[in-house]
Amino acid sequence: MKIAITGASGHIGSVLCRKLIEQGHEVTALVRNSTKSLEGLPLIIQKGNLLDINSLRLLLKNQDVVIHAAGLIRLGYKFDQQLYDVNVQGTKNIFDISKEMNIKKIIHFSSIHVYKQKPYNLSISEEREFVDENSVFYDQTKRDAHLLAIEAAQGGQNVSIICPTAVIGPHDYMPSKLGRAIKAIHRGLFPVMLKGGFDFVDVRDVADATIQTIETGESGETYIVGGNYHTLKELSDIILKIKGKKRGIIEVPAFLGRIGIPFIRIYSGIVKKDPIFDNVYLNILLDGNKNIDSEKAVKTLNHRKTELEKTLKDTIDWFQNGKNESENDH
């Protein structure tokens, strides 16, 4: 089968490429800048981006399936034109060109953050309300793109939607904020850990569920692909256990993290890297729902949940191989 992937050099995209190639599919990868995460893989590289219509036509020519995993992540509450253009207009371009090219199946990557986290006592399923205009703007752009996917399915295109939770795992070339945090904790750079947590899912489990969506994912349907909720302290303690440290990290209230944000910004400016966390990230941390319902993906996509300790061990082993430098891509 001929499969095109947007965001192919990103964390999820590069794992998808590897698994699809292992299964014998012919992969064409849309790449904006760096191809480091795809080096050595037998696939076709198509340079371009979501706003370049010509590159999208070249990407989707003669393809059977397109997996739209590209997107721009930037956290803030104000309107961000580039974020909107890439995540919303870019998604519209994918559906428009896919219709023009008669693509048989489209898998659109959304996010668990398109859904309202409250009320916390009720689990988040695919029936939960979408976020409103007071949410993080990134979440709003993913919501709007999600709605475009539903609209495309209603218009006759074969579209299934994947909503992953907090993705971690090997082949995190960028690395992501969570990947950087795992490295920092392993190096002992966090003497304490903030209260709060996420539903962590292994990137390989996300990729497997996505590939299964090609065969069993229904058009117009959304599938939440999650793992299990763990506090950041639990995450840290497992990382230190893998390292061989017996003593865990002390958990402190998240508001104390706000005190250190100015110093984190200064340090990030010196090393010229985005801060691992900021005020918006802390808000997300505090607003997370602990109850994520992935049963629909389990039943329809044969989604399996890897234990966090195995995921972290494999991730740390991969990072220690030194293959973790790349660029963000959309």
C-alpha positions as CSV (number, residue, x, y, z in Angstrom):
1,M,0.0,0.0,0.0
2,K,1.2,3.5,-0.8
3,I,1.0,5.7,2.3
4,A,1.9,9.4,2.6
5,I,2.7,10.9,6.0
6,T,2.8,14.6,7.0
7,G,5.0,15.5,9.9
8,A,7.0,12.4,9.1
9,S,10.2,13.6,10.8
10,G,8.4,14.3,14.1
11,H,8.2,11.9,17.0
12,I,5.0,10.1,16.0
13,G,5.7,10.4,12.3
14,S,9.2,8.9,12.4
15,V,7.9,5.9,14.4
16,L,5.0,5.5,12.0
17,C,7.4,5.5,9.1
18,R,9.5,2.7,10.6
19,K,6.6,0.5,11.4
20,L,4.9,1.0,8.0
21,I,8.2,0.1,6.2
22,E,8.6,-3.0,8.4
23,Q,5.1,-4.1,7.3
24,G,6.1,-3.7,3.6
25,H,4.3,-0.4,2.8
26,E,5.7,2.2,0.4
27,V,6.0,5.4,2.4
28,T,6.3,9.0,1.1
29,A,7.3,11.5,3.8
30,L,6.5,15.2,3.8
31,V,9.4,17.0,5.5
32,R,9.8,20.7,6.0
33,N,13.4,20.9,7.3
34,S,15.4,18.2,8.9
35,T,15.4,14.6,7.7
36,K,17.7,13.3,10.5
37,S,15.1,11.2,12.1
38,L,14.5,9.4,8.8
39,E,18.1,8.8,7.8
40,G,18.7,5.3,6.4
41,L,15.0,4.5,6.0
42,P,13.9,3.2,2.5
43,L,11.2,5.9,1.8
44,I,10.5,8.8,-0.5
45,I,11.2,12.3,0.9
46,Q,9.0,15.1,-0.3
47,K,10.2,18.5,0.8
48,G,7.4,21.0,1.5
49,N,4.9,22.0,4.1
50,L,1.2,22.2,4.8
51,L,0.8,25.6,3.2
52,D,2.6,24.8,0.0
53,I,-0.2,23.4,-2.2
54,N,2.2,22.2,-4.9
55,S,4.2,20.1,-2.5
56,L,1.0,18.6,-1.1
57,R,-0.1,17.6,-4.7
58,L,3.3,15.9,-5.2
59,L,3.0,14.2,-1.8
60,L,-0.5,12.8,-2.4
61,K,-0.1,11.8,-6.1
62,N,-0.9,8.1,-6.6
63,Q,-1.2,7.5,-2.8
64,D,-3.8,5.2,-1.2
65,V,-3.7,6.6,2.4
66,V,-2.6,9.8,4.0
67,I,-1.7,10.1,7.7
68,H,-1.9,13.7,8.7
69,A,0.4,13.9,11.7
70,A,2.0,17.3,11.1
71,G,1.3,20.3,13.3
72,L,2.8,23.2,15.1
73,I,2.9,23.2,18.9
74,R,3.1,26.6,20.7
75,L,1.4,27.2,24.0
76,G,-0.2,30.5,24.8
77,Y,-3.7,32.1,25.1
78,K,-3.4,34.8,22.5
79,F,-4.3,34.5,18.8
80,D,-1.3,33.2,16.9
81,Q,-1.5,33.5,13.1
82,Q,1.2,31.0,12.3
83,L,-0.3,28.4,14.6
84,Y,-3.7,28.9,13.0
85,D,-2.3,28.8,9.5
86,V,-0.4,25.5,10.0
87,N,-2.9,23.7,12.2
88,V,-6.2,24.8,10.6
89,Q,-5.5,26.0,7.1
90,G,-2.9,23.3,6.6
91,T,-5.4,20.7,7.6
92,K,-8.0,22.1,5.2
93,N,-5.4,21.9,2.5
94,I,-4.8,18.2,3.2
95,F,-8.5,17.4,2.9
96,D,-9.0,19.5,-0.2
97,I,-6.0,18.0,-2.0
98,S,-7.0,14.5,-0.8
99,K,-10.4,14.9,-2.3
100,E,-8.9,16.2,-5.5
101,M,-6.5,13.1,-5.6
102,N,-9.2,10.6,-4.6
103,I,-7.3,9.4,-1.6
104,K,-9.0,6.3,-0.2
105,K,-8.3,6.8,3.5
106,I,-7.3,9.8,5.6
107,I,-6.2,9.5,9.2
108,H,-6.1,12.9,11.0
109,F,-4.1,13.5,14.2
110,S,-6.0,15.5,16.7
111,S,-5.3,15.7,20.5
112,I,-6.8,14.9,23.8
113,H,-6.6,18.6,24.5
114,V,-9.5,19.4,22.1
115,Y,-11.7,18.2,24.9
116,K,-12.7,20.1,28.0
117,Q,-10.9,18.5,31.0
118,K,-13.6,19.4,33.5
119,P,-15.6,17.9,35.2
120,Y,-12.7,15.9,36.6
121,N,-15.0,13.3,38.2
122,L,-16.1,12.1,34.7
123,S,-13.8,10.3,32.3
124,I,-13.0,11.9,29.0
125,S,-14.4,9.9,26.1
126,E,-15.0,10.8,22.5
127,E,-18.4,12.3,23.5
128,R,-16.9,15.0,25.7
129,E,-17.5,18.7,24.8
130,F,-14.8,20.5,22.8
131,V,-12.8,23.3,24.4
132,D,-14.1,26.9,24.2
133,E,-12.5,30.2,23.2
134,N,-11.0,30.7,26.7
135,S,-8.7,27.7,26.3
136,V,-5.0,27.6,25.2
137,F,-5.0,28.7,21.6
138,Y,-3.2,25.6,20.4
139,D,-6.1,23.6,21.7
140,Q,-8.5,25.8,19.8
141,T,-6.6,25.2,16.5
142,K,-6.6,21.5,17.1
143,R,-10.3,21.7,17.8
144,D,-11.0,23.6,14.6
145,A,-8.9,21.1,12.6
146,H,-10.8,18.2,14.3
147,L,-14.1,19.8,13.2
148,L,-12.7,20.1,9.6
149,A,-12.0,16.3,9.7
150,I,-15.6,15.6,10.8
151,E,-16.9,17.9,8.1
152,A,-14.8,16.1,5.5
153,A,-16.2,12.8,6.6
154,Q,-19.7,14.1,6.4
155,G,-18.9,15.3,2.9
156,G,-18.1,11.7,1.8
157,Q,-14.3,11.4,2.4
158,N,-13.1,8.4,4.4
159,V,-11.6,10.1,7.5
160,S,-10.8,8.7,10.9
161,I,-9.4,10.8,13.8
162,I,-6.8,9.9,16.4
163,C,-6.6,11.7,19.7
164,P,-3.4,10.7,21.5
165,T,-2.6,11.7,25.1
166,A,0.9,12.7,26.4
167,V,3.2,10.8,24.0
168,I,6.6,9.5,25.1
169,G,9.0,6.9,23.8
170,P,12.0,6.2,21.7
171,H,12.9,8.1,18.4
172,D,12.2,11.5,20.1
173,Y,14.7,13.3,17.9
174,M,13.7,16.8,18.6
175,P,13.4,16.1,21.6
176,S,9.9,17.0,22.9
177,K,9.3,18.8,26.2
178,L,8.5,15.5,27.8
179,G,11.6,13.9,26.2
180,R,13.7,16.8,27.6
181,A,12.2,16.4,31.0
182,I,12.9,12.6,31.0
183,K,16.6,13.4,30.2
184,A,16.8,16.1,32.8
185,I,15.3,13.9,35.5
186,H,17.7,11.1,34.6
187,R,20.6,13.4,34.9
188,G,19.4,14.5,38.4
189,L,18.6,18.1,37.4
190,F,15.2,18.1,39.3
191,P,15.7,17.9,43.1
192,V,11.9,18.2,43.6
193,M,8.9,17.5,41.3
194,L,5.7,19.5,40.9
195,K,2.4,18.0,41.9
196,G,0.3,17.0,38.9
197,G,0.6,14.5,36.1
198,F,-0.5,13.3,32.6
199,D,-1.9,10.3,30.9
200,F,1.2,8.9,29.3
201,V,1.1,6.8,26.2
202,D,3.9,5.0,24.4
203,V,4.6,6.4,20.9
204,R,4.8,2.8,19.5
205,D,1.3,2.1,20.8
206,V,0.0,5.2,19.1
207,A,1.7,4.2,15.9
208,D,0.2,0.6,16.0
209,A,-3.3,1.9,16.7
210,T,-2.9,4.4,13.8
211,I,-1.8,1.7,11.3
212,Q,-4.7,-0.5,12.5
213,T,-7.1,2.5,11.7
214,I,-6.3,2.0,8.0
215,E,-8.1,-1.4,8.2
216,T,-10.7,-1.1,11.0
217,G,-11.1,2.7,11.7
218,E,-14.6,3.9,10.7
219,S,-15.1,7.1,8.8
220,G,-16.2,10.0,10.8
221,E,-15.2,8.3,14.1
222,T,-12.7,9.6,16.7
223,Y,-10.5,7.4,18.7
224,I,-8.8,8.5,21.9
225,V,-5.5,6.6,22.1
226,G,-4.2,6.9,25.7
227,G,-2.1,5.0,28.2
228,N,-2.3,5.4,32.0
229,Y,-2.3,8.4,34.3
230,H,0.8,8.9,36.4
231,T,1.9,11.8,38.5
232,L,5.2,13.5,37.7
233,K,6.6,12.1,40.9
234,E,5.7,8.6,39.8
235,L,7.3,9.3,36.5
236,S,10.4,10.6,38.2
237,D,10.7,7.7,40.7
238,I,10.5,5.2,37.9
239,I,13.2,7.0,36.0
240,L,15.5,7.1,39.1
241,K,14.7,3.4,39.7
242,I,15.9,2.6,36.1
243,K,19.0,4.6,36.9
244,G,19.6,2.6,40.0
245,K,18.8,5.3,42.6
246,K,16.9,4.1,45.6
247,R,15.7,7.5,46.9
248,G,12.8,9.2,45.1
249,I,12.1,12.8,44.4
250,I,10.1,15.0,46.8
251,E,6.7,16.3,45.5
252,V,5.9,20.0,46.0
253,P,2.8,22.1,45.2
254,A,2.7,23.3,41.5
255,F,2.4,27.0,42.6
256,L,6.0,26.8,43.8
257,G,7.0,26.1,40.2
258,R,5.8,29.6,39.2
259,I,8.4,31.1,41.6
260,G,11.1,29.5,39.5
261,I,9.8,30.4,36.1
262,P,11.8,33.7,35.8
263,F,15.0,31.8,36.5
264,I,14.1,29.1,34.0
265,R,13.5,31.7,31.3
266,I,16.9,33.2,32.0
267,Y,18.6,29.8,31.7
268,S,16.6,29.0,28.6
269,G,17.8,32.2,27.0
270,I,21.4,31.4,27.8
271,V,21.2,27.9,26.3
272,K,18.9,29.1,23.5
273,K,16.2,26.5,24.1
274,D,12.5,26.7,24.9
275,P,11.9,26.3,28.7
276,I,10.8,22.8,29.7
277,F,7.8,24.4,31.5
278,D,6.2,27.9,31.9
279,N,3.0,29.3,33.3
280,V,0.8,27.9,30.5
281,Y,2.4,24.4,30.9
282,L,1.7,24.6,34.6
283,N,-1.9,25.5,33.9
284,I,-2.2,22.4,31.7
285,L,-0.5,20.3,34.3
286,L,-3.1,21.4,36.9
287,D,-6.0,21.1,34.6
288,G,-5.4,17.5,33.5
289,N,-8.2,14.9,33.8
290,K,-6.9,11.7,35.4
291,N,-9.6,9.5,33.7
292,I,-9.1,9.0,30.0
293,D,-11.3,6.5,28.3
294,S,-9.5,4.6,25.5
295,E,-11.9,1.7,25.3
296,K,-13.1,2.6,21.9
297,A,-9.6,2.4,20.5
298,V,-8.9,-0.8,22.4
299,K,-12.0,-2.5,20.9
300,T,-11.8,-1.1,17.3
301,L,-8.1,-0.6,16.8
302,N,-6.7,-3.3,19.1
303,H,-4.9,-0.5,21.1
304,R,-2.6,-1.9,23.7
305,K,-1.0,0.0,26.6
306,T,2.7,-0.5,27.3
307,E,3.6,-0.2,31.0
308,L,5.3,3.1,31.8
309,E,8.4,1.6,33.2
310,K,9.1,-0.3,29.9
311,T,8.4,2.8,27.9
312,L,10.8,4.9,30.1
313,K,13.5,2.2,30.0
314,D,13.4,2.0,26.2
315,T,13.3,5.8,25.9
316,I,16.3,6.3,28.2
317,D,18.2,3.5,26.4
318,W,17.5,5.3,23.1
319,F,18.6,8.7,24.4
320,Q,21.8,7.3,25.6
321,N,22.7,6.1,22.1
322,G,23.1,9.8,21.2
323,K,20.5,9.8,18.5
324,N,18.4,12.6,19.8
325,E,19.2,15.8,18.0
326,S,16.8,17.2,15.4
327,E,14.5,20.0,14.6
328,N,10.8,20.6,15.0
329,D,8.8,19.9,11.9
330,H,5.5,20.7,10.4
